[in-house]
């Protein structure tokens, strides 16, 4: 006998809401995934616990969330990098604060970030601006790995 919800589980497993393995992130991001894990951060490719967001960093739990739908939207990379910036910004105090990076941005990109921060963010705008700026930088991964090693204590025994 077939379970009455068997078809539902198939739909969920193939849906843009179903959790994904970390291997779903591009290969060039995997060193950052490993580096974050070595420093006690948890990365989840699953629907964040806050409604309506593509990514989330929970400083208290040291947990990064990237919504699976971001893969279909083509923004998974940027979302992961953005939240990874917040993880690094939270070291060593546990409070997200800007690192002070001055990043090159095209004027139109700077204007778009300003618009997003004006309408959608009510927290630490300087930290958000820095995360938005870094997510599009070609050297984002090595820059974050260096900052991670400099600012965040590794897990004991690793």
C-alpha positions in Angstrom: 0.0 0.0 0.0 1.3 3.5 -0.9 1.4 6.2 1.7 -1.2 8.9 0.9 1.4 11.6 1.0 4.1 9.8 -1.1 3.5 12.1 -4.1 3.9 15.2 -1.9 7.3 14.1 -0.7 8.5 13.7 -4.3 7.3 17.2 -5.1 9.0 18.7 -2.0 12.3 16.9 -2.7 12.5 18.4 -6.2 11.2 21.8 -5.2 13.1 25.1 -4.9 12.4 24.9 -1.1 14.1 21.6 -0.5 17.4 21.7 1.4 20.5 21.2 -0.8 23.9 19.7 0.0 26.8 22.1 0.5 28.3 20.6 -2.7 25.6 22.6 -4.6 27.7 25.7 -4.1 30.3 26.2 -6.9 33.7 24.6 -6.5 35.5 28.0 -6.0 33.4 28.6 -2.9 34.2 25.3 -1.3 37.4 26.5 0.4 35.3 29.2 2.1 32.7 26.7 3.1 35.5 24.6 4.7 37.1 27.6 6.3 33.9 28.7 7.9 33.3 25.2 9.3 36.8 25.1 10.7 36.0 28.3 12.6 32.8 27.0 14.0 30.3 28.4 11.5 27.4 26.3 10.2 26.3 26.7 6.6 22.8 25.6 5.6 21.4 25.6 2.1 17.8 25.6 3.3 14.9 28.0 3.8 16.0 30.6 6.4 13.9 30.8 9.6 12.9 34.4 8.7 10.2 34.8 6.1 10.9 36.6 2.8 14.8 36.6 2.9 17.2 34.9 0.5 20.0 34.6 3.1 20.5 35.1 6.8 23.3 35.1 9.3 22.4 34.2 12.9 25.3 35.6 14.9 24.3 33.9 18.2 24.2 30.5 16.6 27.1 31.2 14.1 24.7 29.9 11.4 24.5 31.0 7.7 21.4 30.3 5.8 21.1 30.4 2.0 17.7 29.7 0.5 17.6 27.0 -2.1 15.5 29.2 -4.4 18.6 31.4 -4.8 20.1 28.7 -7.1 17.2 29.0 -9.5 17.3 32.8 -9.3 21.1 32.8 -10.1 22.0 34.6 -6.9 23.2 31.8 -4.6 26.9 32.8 -5.0 26.2 36.5 -4.0 23.9 35.4 -1.2 26.4 33.0 0.3 29.2 35.6 0.0 27.0 38.3 1.6 26.2 36.1 4.6 29.8 34.9 4.9 30.8 38.6 5.2 28.5 38.9 8.1 30.0 35.8 9.7 33.5 37.3 9.5 32.2 40.7 10.6 30.9 39.0 13.8 34.4 37.9 14.9 35.8 38.1 17.4 33.0 39.7 19.5 29.9 37.9 18.2 28.4 41.3 17.1 28.2 42.1 13.4 30.3 45.2 12.7 31.9 46.6 9.6 35.5 45.5 8.9 36.4 48.9 7.3 37.0 47.6 3.8 36.9 50.2 1.1 35.8 48.3 -2.0 35.7 49.6 -5.6 32.1 49.9 -6.8 30.7 51.3 -10.0 28.6 54.4 -9.3 25.4 52.6 -10.5 26.1 49.7 -8.1 26.7 52.0 -5.2 23.4 53.8 -6.0 21.5 50.4 -6.1 23.0 49.3 -2.8 22.0 52.7 -1.3 18.5 52.2 -2.5 18.2 48.7 -1.1 19.6 49.9 2.3 17.2 52.8 2.4 14.1 50.7 1.7 14.7 47.2 3.1 17.2 47.3 6.0 16.8 48.7 9.4 19.9 47.2 11.2 23.6 48.0 10.8 23.6 49.7 7.4 27.4 50.1 7.3 27.8 46.3 7.8 25.2 45.6 5.2 26.8 48.0 2.7 30.1 46.3 3.2 28.5 42.8 2.6 26.7 44.0 -0.5 29.9 45.6 -1.8 32.1 42.5 -1.2 29.6 39.9 -2.7 30.4 41.1 -6.2 34.2 41.5 -5.9 36.3 39.1 -7.9 38.6 38.5 -4.9 35.8 37.9 -2.4 36.8 34.4 -1.5 40.5 34.9 -0.8 39.7 38.2 1.0 37.2 36.5 3.2 39.5 33.5 3.9 42.3 35.9 5.0 39.9 37.9 7.2 38.5 34.6 8.7 42.0 33.5 9.7 42.9 36.9 11.1 39.7 37.6 13.0 38.0 34.3 14.0 39.3 31.7 16.4 39.5 28.2 14.9 37.6 25.3 16.6 39.7 23.5 19.1 41.3 20.3 17.8 41.3 21.2 14.1 
